[in-house]
Amino acid sequence: MGAGMSTVTETAEQPAVSGTPNADRAPCCAIYHRAVELIGRRWTGAILLVLVEDGPLRFSEIRELVPDVSDRLLSERLKELEAEGIAVRRVYDETPQRVEYELTDKGAALRPALALLKQWSHDYCDDAERRAGCGG
């Protein structure tokens, strides 16, 4: 378990678990679930964070800031973010041609959520993760 985490044991009597959902509870929001699945894909959070903090960036700059991601996976994730309208790929007519990726307004709206998640990770990142580059 991470630093600052503890196990909590509930002593209150729990209702019996049945095959039907509790009528007093709403099911998980499908829109929320889809958003979490998108943002939670391997490397997507790291890519979004560097675009929030350092963008717009070239492909090679993103790869440098997210060093363990492969070119193939980085390309795939950037295409997914483009398809969702979260990032945009801009091609500049220069020699040599310059291509940059940046967040759209929709992507930039993730800034507060990413900042909170980053702070949470620093607050609860254990010592081994800090030594491995978590920072903070």
PyMOL commands that set and color helices and strands:
alter all, ss='L'
color gray80, all
select helices_A, chain A and resi 30-39+44-54+59-65+71-83+105-108+111-124+127-134
alter helices_A, ss='H'
color red, helices_A
select strands_A, chain A and resi 87-92+98-103
alter strands_A, ss='S'
color yellow, strands_A
deselect
rebuild
show_as cartoon
